[in-house]
């Protein structure tokens, strides 16, 4: 793969209108701004990251997480751009490299756009509805590709769909984002039938041709796959988006767990100080001696840890650039950082799985979310299958017009129902669940 083709400001759906405008904002900066002002992005403020949405203690939601990932991603990209500019200084296309930080920032901002309500448990609930629940009745009426998409529902693939699909009443190309930005959010650039690990894949069959068009335009390396199934090597900038996401959720989950008293102050401090050698640790303890607030101490250490991991991931990217461009690199950048920082990161990850994600309040959200989403899926899928029923007619009248729940094609209307549920906020999904169960009624 070649940087000169991997970086393209051509807009998806607006290819015939592509031209460079002599304006102060680049097209990649326009991507970022367009996302900030969009409804799907705003809805992230009411979608669970890990912990229940805030009461008296504010913790991260999908919106704040995405903004922070964009900040870290931009910093990480800037770390590598300087070195790449020196390496390719004699190339006529070298100025394209300066756009990398804007591409990565926009991709980071959009990376969770397709996630359903109630965190990762929402993804599992949608998949399980088809693989284990009432949705199994659809198996005989769908193709292998279609069925695989449903039983492996994946938020990353749904993000690509949210950005590219022409929903009813919308313009061609969806958000009409740049090719490079769209490719940079696809962590798993292959179709669902190749999702042999943890249900991960990058695009639904309805967007398969769209991704192939983008990948071909950017010169992404196509990989061999059985029976002509579609699989590509990642766009190199995916590694930066992934690293920024991993850094943020690991470090910020520790900070949230500290605020919620799931982890003690000493536990969090020890985990964060483990990223540093003895001299650096001593310096940081001296700085914190002047800080009285325990939360401020954790915030200070959080910024230090993020800085270290950004530097380490930048070095890993530059050290493995040739393998990444050749499509031979496997794993993540965090797998390739120096041993001391990698062990410290792995220790944080173990604590997260053993104490944070298993905390009662987190499990309660998963249980409630699973029940709510399963119920909504059951009602909506039944309604699109049997629209002639009175209850179906009433329920479908509440679905926004952009979702084609009245299509003559079964998969199209099933996917429209999934689109609707996946786009809901936690608050709206809970409210709809209560109203459909008769637990709340409009004021009379």
C-alpha positions as CSV (number, residue, x, y, z in Angstrom):
1,X,0.0,0.0,0.0
2,X,1.2,3.5,-0.8
3,X,0.6,6.7,1.3
4,X,-0.1,8.8,-1.9
5,X,-3.2,6.7,-2.6
6,X,-4.1,5.8,1.0
7,X,-4.8,9.5,1.7
8,X,-7.7,10.7,-0.5
9,X,-10.2,13.5,0.2
10,X,-12.7,12.1,-2.4
11,X,-16.1,12.1,-0.8
12,X,-18.3,9.0,-0.8
13,X,-21.4,9.6,-2.8
14,X,-20.2,12.9,-4.1
15,X,-17.4,11.6,-6.4
16,X,-18.7,13.5,-9.4
17,X,-18.4,16.8,-7.5
18,X,-14.9,16.2,-6.2
19,X,-12.7,19.2,-6.4
20,X,-10.2,21.0,-4.1
21,X,-11.6,24.2,-2.8
22,X,-9.3,27.0,-1.9
23,X,-10.7,27.4,1.7
24,X,-9.2,27.4,5.1
25,X,-10.6,24.0,6.2
26,X,-9.5,20.8,4.6
27,X,-12.1,18.2,3.6
28,X,-10.8,16.1,6.5
29,X,-11.5,18.9,8.9
30,X,-14.9,19.2,7.4
31,X,-15.5,15.5,8.2
32,X,-14.8,16.3,11.9
33,X,-17.1,19.3,12.0
34,X,-19.8,17.4,10.1
35,X,-19.8,14.7,12.8
36,X,-19.9,17.1,15.7
37,X,-23.0,18.7,14.3
38,X,-24.8,15.4,13.5
39,X,-27.7,13.9,15.4
40,X,-26.1,10.4,15.7
41,X,-23.1,12.0,17.4
42,X,-25.2,14.0,19.8
43,X,-27.1,10.8,20.7
44,X,-23.9,9.3,22.1
45,X,-24.3,11.5,25.2
46,X,-27.1,9.2,26.3
47,X,-25.4,5.9,25.5
48,X,-23.5,3.9,28.1
49,X,-19.8,3.5,27.9
50,X,-19.2,1.1,30.8
51,X,-20.9,2.5,33.9
52,X,-24.5,3.5,34.3
53,X,-25.2,7.0,33.1
54,X,-24.4,9.6,35.7
55,X,-26.3,10.4,38.8
56,X,-24.4,12.6,41.3
57,X,-21.0,11.4,40.0
58,X,-20.2,12.0,36.3
59,X,-18.6,9.2,34.5
60,X,-17.9,8.7,30.8
61,X,-20.6,8.1,28.2
62,X,-20.0,7.3,24.5
63,X,-19.9,11.0,23.6
64,X,-17.2,12.1,26.1
65,X,-15.3,8.9,25.3
66,X,-15.3,9.6,21.6
67,X,-14.2,13.2,22.1
68,X,-11.3,12.1,24.3
69,X,-10.3,9.3,21.8
70,X,-10.3,12.0,19.0
71,X,-7.9,14.1,21.2
72,X,-5.5,11.2,21.8
73,X,-5.8,10.0,18.2
74,X,-4.8,13.5,16.9
75,X,-1.8,13.6,19.3
76,X,-0.7,10.1,18.3
77,X,-1.0,11.0,14.6
78,X,1.0,14.2,15.0
79,X,3.8,12.2,16.7
80,X,4.2,10.0,13.6
81,X,3.6,12.7,11.0
82,X,6.9,14.5,11.8
83,X,8.9,11.4,11.2
84,X,7.1,10.5,8.1
85,X,7.6,13.9,6.6
86,X,11.3,13.6,7.1
87,X,11.3,10.1,5.6
88,X,9.4,11.1,2.5
89,X,10.7,14.6,2.2
90,X,11.7,14.2,-1.5
91,X,8.3,12.9,-2.6
92,X,5.9,15.1,-4.6
93,X,3.0,13.8,-2.5
94,X,4.6,14.3,0.9
95,X,2.4,17.2,1.8
96,X,-0.5,14.7,2.0
97,X,0.9,13.3,5.2
98,X,0.0,16.5,7.0
99,X,-3.6,15.5,6.7
100,X,-3.1,12.3,8.8
101,X,-3.9,13.9,12.1
102,X,-7.2,15.3,10.8
103,X,-8.2,12.0,9.3
104,X,-7.4,10.1,12.5
105,X,-9.2,12.7,14.7
106,X,-12.4,12.4,12.6
107,X,-12.3,8.6,12.5
108,X,-11.8,8.5,16.3
109,X,-14.8,10.8,16.7
110,X,-17.0,8.4,14.5
111,X,-15.7,5.1,15.7
112,X,-18.6,4.4,18.1
113,X,-21.3,6.0,16.1
114,X,-23.0,2.6,15.3
115,X,-23.0,1.2,18.9
116,X,-26.4,0.4,20.2
117,X,-27.6,1.4,23.7
118,X,-26.3,-0.2,26.9
119,X,-22.7,-0.6,25.8
120,X,-21.3,-3.9,24.4
121,X,-24.1,-5.8,26.0
122,X,-26.4,-4.1,23.4
123,X,-24.4,-5.7,20.6
124,X,-24.7,-9.1,22.2
125,X,-28.4,-8.7,22.8
126,X,-29.1,-7.9,19.1
127,X,-27.0,-10.9,18.0
128,X,-28.5,-13.2,20.5
129,X,-32.1,-12.3,19.5
130,X,-31.4,-13.9,16.1
131,X,-29.1,-16.7,17.2
132,X,-30.9,-17.7,20.4
133,X,-34.3,-15.9,20.5
134,X,-37.4,-15.4,18.5
135,X,-35.4,-14.1,15.6
136,X,-34.3,-17.7,14.8
137,X,-37.6,-18.0,12.8
138,X,-36.1,-15.8,10.1
139,X,-33.2,-18.2,9.3
140,X,-34.9,-20.1,6.5
141,X,-36.0,-16.9,4.7
142,X,-32.6,-15.2,4.5
143,X,-29.4,-15.8,2.6
144,X,-26.2,-17.0,4.3
145,X,-24.7,-13.5,4.1
146,X,-27.8,-11.8,5.6
147,X,-28.1,-14.3,8.4
148,X,-24.4,-14.0,9.3
149,X,-24.8,-10.2,9.6
150,X,-27.7,-10.6,12.0
151,X,-26.3,-13.2,14.3
152,X,-22.9,-11.4,14.5
153,X,-24.2,-7.9,14.8
154,X,-21.2,-5.6,15.3
155,X,-21.1,-1.9,16.3
156,X,-18.1,-1.2,14.1
157,X,-19.8,-2.5,11.0
158,X,-22.9,-0.5,12.0
159,X,-20.7,2.7,12.2
160,X,-19.7,2.2,8.6
161,X,-23.4,1.7,7.7
162,X,-24.5,4.8,9.6
163,X,-21.9,6.9,7.7
164,X,-22.5,5.5,4.2
165,X,-26.0,4.1,3.9
166,X,-28.6,6.3,2.1
167,X,-31.5,6.1,4.6
168,X,-34.9,7.1,3.3
169,X,-35.1,10.8,2.5
170,X,-31.3,11.3,2.9
171,X,-28.7,12.1,0.2
172,X,-26.6,9.5,-1.6
173,X,-23.4,8.6,0.3
174,X,-25.0,9.0,3.7
175,X,-22.7,11.5,5.6
176,X,-20.7,11.9,2.4
177,X,-17.4,11.5,4.3
178,X,-14.0,11.2,2.7
179,X,-12.7,7.9,1.5
180,X,-9.7,7.8,3.9
181,X,-11.7,8.7,6.9
182,X,-14.3,5.9,6.2
183,X,-11.5,3.3,5.7
184,X,-9.9,4.4,9.0
185,X,-12.8,3.4,11.1
186,X,-13.0,-0.2,9.8
187,X,-11.0,-2.2,12.3
188,X,-12.0,-5.5,10.8
189,X,-12.0,-5.1,7.0
190,X,-13.8,-8.3,6.1
191,X,-17.4,-9.6,5.9
192,X,-19.3,-11.3,8.7
193,X,-18.9,-14.8,7.3
194,X,-15.2,-14.5,8.1
195,X,-15.9,-13.3,11.7
196,X,-14.4,-16.3,13.4
197,X,-13.2,-14.4,16.4
198,X,-15.6,-12.6,18.8
199,X,-18.1,-11.8,16.1
200,X,-15.9,-9.0,14.7
201,X,-16.3,-7.8,11.1
202,X,-16.3,-4.5,9.3
203,X,-19.3,-4.1,7.1
204,X,-22.7,-5.7,6.4
205,X,-23.5,-7.3,3.1
206,X,-25.6,-4.2,2.2
207,X,-22.4,-2.1,2.4
208,X,-20.0,-4.7,0.9
209,X,-19.8,-3.1,-2.5
210,X,-19.4,0.3,-0.9
211,X,-16.4,-0.8,1.1
212,X,-14.9,-2.6,-1.8
213,X,-15.1,0.6,-3.9
214,X,-13.4,2.6,-1.2
215,X,-10.7,0.1,-0.6
216,X,-10.0,-0.2,-4.3
217,X,-9.7,3.6,-4.7
218,X,-7.3,3.8,-1.8
219,X,-5.1,0.9,-3.0
220,X,-5.8,-1.2,0.1
221,X,-4.4,-4.7,-0.1
222,X,-7.0,-7.4,-0.8
223,X,-6.4,-10.7,1.0
224,X,-7.2,-14.2,-0.1
225,X,-10.4,-15.6,1.4
226,X,-12.5,-18.7,0.8
227,X,-15.3,-18.8,-1.7
228,X,-14.6,-15.2,-3.0
229,X,-15.5,-13.6,0.4
230,X,-14.3,-10.1,0.8
231,X,-11.2,-9.4,3.0
232,X,-8.6,-6.6,3.1
233,X,-5.6,-5.6,5.0
234,X,-6.4,-2.7,7.3
235,X,-5.9,0.8,6.2
236,X,-2.7,1.9,8.2
237,X,-4.5,4.7,10.1
238,X,-6.9,2.1,11.6
239,X,-4.0,1.2,13.9
240,X,-3.8,4.7,15.3
241,X,-7.6,4.9,15.8
242,X,-7.5,1.5,17.6
243,X,-4.6,2.5,19.8
244,X,-6.3,5.8,20.8
245,X,-9.5,3.9,21.7
246,X,-7.6,1.3,23.7
247,X,-5.6,3.9,25.6
248,X,-8.7,5.9,26.5
249,X,-11.0,3.2,27.6
250,X,-8.3,1.5,29.7
251,X,-7.0,4.6,31.5
252,X,-10.4,6.4,31.7
253,X,-12.1,3.3,33.1
254,X,-9.6,3.3,36.0
255,X,-10.4,6.9,36.7
256,X,-14.2,6.3,36.6
257,X,-13.8,3.2,38.8
258,X,-11.9,5.4,41.3
259,X,-14.6,8.0,41.4
260,X,-17.2,5.3,41.9
261,X,-15.1,3.7,44.7
262,X,-15.0,0.4,42.8
263,X,-11.2,0.6,43.0
264,X,-9.3,2.2,46.0
265,X,-7.0,5.2,45.6
266,X,-4.0,3.1,46.3
267,X,-5.0,0.4,43.7
268,X,-5.3,3.0,41.0
269,X,-2.2,4.9,41.9
270,X,-0.1,1.7,42.0
271,X,-1.4,0.7,38.5
272,X,-0.7,4.1,37.0
273,X,2.8,4.5,38.6
274,X,3.8,1.1,37.3
275,X,4.2,2.7,33.8
276,X,7.2,4.6,35.0
277,X,10.8,3.8,36.1
278,X,12.0,4.6,39.6
279,X,13.2,8.1,38.8
280,X,10.0,9.2,37.0
281,X,7.9,7.6,39.7
282,X,9.7,9.6,42.4
283,X,9.2,12.8,40.4
284,X,5.5,12.2,40.1
285,X,5.1,11.5,43.8
286,X,6.8,14.8,44.5
287,X,4.4,16.6,42.2
288,X,1.4,14.9,43.8
289,X,2.6,15.8,47.3
290,X,1.4,19.3,46.5
291,X,-2.1,18.1,45.5
292,X,-4.6,17.4,48.2
293,X,-7.6,16.1,46.2
294,X,-7.3,12.4,45.5
295,X,-9.3,12.7,42.3
296,X,-6.9,15.4,41.0
297,X,-4.0,13.1,41.8
298,X,-5.6,10.4,39.6
299,X,-6.3,12.9,36.9
300,X,-2.6,14.0,36.9
301,X,-1.4,10.4,36.6
302,X,-4.0,9.7,34.0
303,X,-2.5,12.4,31.7
304,X,1.0,11.1,32.4
305,X,0.1,7.6,31.5
306,X,-1.7,8.6,28.3
307,X,1.4,10.6,27.3
308,X,3.6,7.6,27.7
309,X,1.3,5.3,25.8
310,X,1.0,7.8,23.0
311,X,4.8,8.0,22.6
312,X,5.1,4.2,22.8
313,X,2.4,3.6,20.2
314,X,3.9,6.2,17.9
315,X,7.3,4.4,18.1
316,X,5.6,1.1,17.4
317,X,3.9,2.4,14.3
318,X,7.1,3.9,12.9
319,X,9.1,0.8,13.7
320,X,6.5,-1.4,11.9
321,X,5.5,1.0,9.1
322,X,6.8,-1.2,6.3
323,X,5.0,-4.3,7.6
324,X,1.8,-2.3,8.0
325,X,2.0,-0.9,4.5
326,X,2.7,-4.5,3.2
327,X,-0.4,-5.8,5.0
328,X,1.8,-8.2,7.1
329,X,1.4,-6.6,10.5
330,X,-0.9,-8.4,12.9
331,X,-2.1,-7.5,16.4
332,X,-2.3,-4.0,17.7
333,X,0.3,-1.3,18.3
334,X,-0.1,-1.8,22.1
335,X,1.2,-5.4,21.6
336,X,4.4,-4.0,20.3
337,X,5.3,-1.3,22.9
338,X,8.3,-1.8,25.2
339,X,8.1,-4.5,27.8
340,X,7.7,-2.3,30.9
341,X,4.8,-0.3,29.5
342,X,3.2,-3.4,28.0
343,X,3.3,-5.2,31.3
344,X,1.8,-2.2,33.1
345,X,-1.0,-1.9,30.5
346,X,-1.7,-5.7,30.8
347,X,-2.0,-5.3,34.6
348,X,-4.5,-2.5,34.1
349,X,-6.4,-4.7,31.7
350,X,-6.6,-7.6,34.1
351,X,-7.9,-5.4,36.9
352,X,-10.5,-4.0,34.5
353,X,-11.9,-7.4,33.6
354,X,-11.7,-8.8,37.2
355,X,-13.0,-5.8,39.1
356,X,-14.5,-3.1,36.9
357,X,-16.5,-5.0,34.2
358,X,-17.6,-7.5,36.8
359,X,-18.8,-4.8,39.2
360,X,-22.5,-5.2,40.3
361,X,-23.6,-1.9,38.7
362,X,-22.0,-2.8,35.4
363,X,-23.5,-6.3,35.4
364,X,-26.9,-4.7,36.3
365,X,-26.7,-2.5,33.2
366,X,-26.0,-5.5,31.0
367,X,-28.9,-7.5,32.4
368,X,-31.4,-4.6,32.1
369,X,-30.1,-3.7,28.7
370,X,-30.3,-7.2,27.4
371,X,-34.0,-7.4,28.6
372,X,-34.9,-4.1,27.1
373,X,-33.3,-4.6,23.7
374,X,-34.6,-8.2,23.4
375,X,-38.1,-6.9,24.1
376,X,-37.9,-4.1,21.6
377,X,-36.4,-6.4,19.0
378,X,-39.1,-8.9,19.5
379,X,-41.9,-6.3,19.0
380,X,-40.3,-4.5,16.1
381,X,-39.3,-7.6,14.1
382,X,-42.8,-9.2,14.7
383,X,-44.3,-5.9,13.4
384,X,-42.3,-5.8,10.2
385,X,-43.0,-9.4,9.5
386,X,-46.7,-9.1,10.1
387,X,-47.5,-5.4,9.3
388,X,-51.2,-6.1,8.7
389,X,-51.9,-6.7,12.4
390,X,-53.4,-3.8,14.3
391,X,-50.6,-3.7,16.9
392,X,-48.0,-3.8,14.2
393,X,-49.6,-0.9,12.4
394,X,-49.6,1.2,15.5
395,X,-46.0,0.3,16.5
396,X,-44.6,0.9,13.0
397,X,-46.2,4.3,12.9
398,X,-43.8,5.4,15.6
399,X,-40.7,4.4,13.7
400,X,-38.9,7.4,12.1
401,X,-39.5,7.6,8.3
402,X,-35.8,7.2,7.5
403,X,-36.0,3.5,8.4
404,X,-37.7,1.5,5.6
405,X,-39.8,-0.8,7.7
406,X,-42.4,-1.1,5.0
407,X,-40.1,-2.5,2.3
408,X,-41.3,-5.4,0.2
409,X,-37.9,-7.1,0.9
410,X,-37.7,-9.0,4.2
411,X,-34.1,-8.4,5.0
412,X,-34.4,-4.7,4.2
413,X,-37.2,-4.2,6.7
414,X,-35.6,-6.4,9.3
415,X,-32.4,-4.4,9.0
416,X,-34.4,-1.2,9.3
417,X,-35.8,-2.4,12.6
418,X,-32.3,-3.2,13.8
419,X,-31.1,0.2,12.6
420,X,-33.9,1.8,14.7
421,X,-33.0,-0.1,17.8
422,X,-29.3,0.4,17.4
423,X,-29.7,4.2,17.0
424,X,-31.7,4.5,20.3
425,X,-30.2,6.1,23.4
426,X,-30.3,4.3,26.7
427,X,-32.9,6.7,27.9
428,X,-35.2,6.4,24.9
429,X,-34.9,2.6,24.8
430,X,-35.9,2.4,28.5
431,X,-38.8,4.9,28.0
432,X,-40.1,3.0,24.9
433,X,-39.8,-0.3,26.8
434,X,-41.9,1.1,29.7
435,X,-44.5,2.6,27.4
436,X,-45.0,-0.6,25.3
437,X,-45.3,-2.5,28.5
438,X,-48.0,-0.1,29.8
439,X,-45.8,1.0,32.7
440,X,-46.0,4.7,31.7
441,X,-48.8,6.5,29.9
442,X,-49.0,10.0,28.3
443,X,-50.4,12.7,30.6
444,X,-54.1,12.9,30.3
